[in-house]
């Protein structure tokens, strides 16, 4: 019986893939994914069989991958970032319950939290929380509760999916939740198109973040009480200097 | 002026390095690091100049790297996992304030949270918090506050440094904090030696985790209310199935 590899490609350019991800792609004759991500690798691997589905057909995409494995071919399901962070890894296991003989292996990738942190400097040097502002699959009340809890306990906070066409004011609402516990001058950062052409970033205060323009390609970072701006970088000290 | 690259090697074997990390190592004639991590790459790159310091001399290690860059050589400072998550990235920027002409670049790597998640299945499919149980640089009261806040808001929680010789009962104490808000049958997982020889993992309940044996090479995962055990894997559903 063949195997399905769920592979994180990293946030942008292929130089952020791991050697393990490259090896798994090499091994699989069939590559399944969301159209946009498949196009990213098609030129590198022209001799593979490609199966794609558009954005909303995630269950079907998993079934397609599992069916190919049942037929006897190793399959690579590719995802942007890390398949295990708001990605396809979980759904693949859930769908895989119907295909008990197919082995599933997750190949981790750089996720936007760590990829974006590297662009900004070193914001995640201490305890942090990762929260998605998308309420497509989560009630907004739960998102709000998490934002407030994380702000209250002085976590560094990394926001995924901070905005979309239907949710233009979500970042503003999220900032208002965090401002109940975090100072308005808290150092924040945002990175757009991590690792891709046109990558850009900005460091700003939590007050300024409230009205910042973001889109679905932006990852947002909100510092803790110690986070500083240092030579244009966002840095959360860990404390070594004080020991 | 030369450059210092702060490079995350990933949690274990070199197959978890990114292509970007490999390229940066290739480029640098000087490699600086904690003795154990430098030994991991010495056999691959025998022709480099190696500078090492033991575990506690982090500031000195950063200064050594920056001094070499001032002399005109590109330097790679290597770290296990991701240099930006409880790693050396922040301290490098802090130390770098004294060396304003040296450019610092962070090359992200797979951190234990995402590397360990891939071993266990898909525990981090929803909002999560990363907390270190080491109180070397953080008062225990702050750690406890974060554990309780994260548990109260139903985050998946990933624990770094869950134990050491001096802190044998810390995981038990942490579980007791989380049990104030999370059910005792909450699905948890632990992974030891991620990506290395002798990698092992176990899925267990939060009640069982309280008395589990862990060490400094273990990463611990505590599920949210939805997290399930599924064919021996730890899976947090994201919700696609219900849409």
Interface residues (C-beta under 8 A of the other chain):
Chain A: X8 X10 X14 X15 X16 X17 X18 X19 X20 X22 X23 X58 X59 X82 X83 X84 X85 X86 X87 X89 X90 X91 X92 X93 X94 X96 X97 X100 X104 X106 X107 X108 X109 X110 X111 X114 X115 X117 X118 X121 X122 X123 X124 X125 X126 X127 X128 X129 X130 X131 X132 X136 X137 X138 X142 X143 X145 X146 X148 X149 X150 X152 X153 X154 X155 X230 X231 X233 X235 X236 X237 X238 X239 X240 X241 X242 X243
Chain B: X8 X10 X14 X15 X16 X17 X18 X19 X20 X22 X23 X58 X59 X82 X83 X84 X85 X86 X87 X89 X90 X91 X92 X93 X94 X96 X97 X100 X104 X106 X107 X108 X109 X110 X111 X114 X115 X117 X118 X121 X122 X123 X124 X125 X126 X127 X128 X129 X130 X131 X132 X136 X137 X138 X142 X143 X145 X146 X148 X149 X150 X152 X153 X154 X155 X230 X231 X233 X235 X236 X237 X238 X239 X240 X241 X242 X243
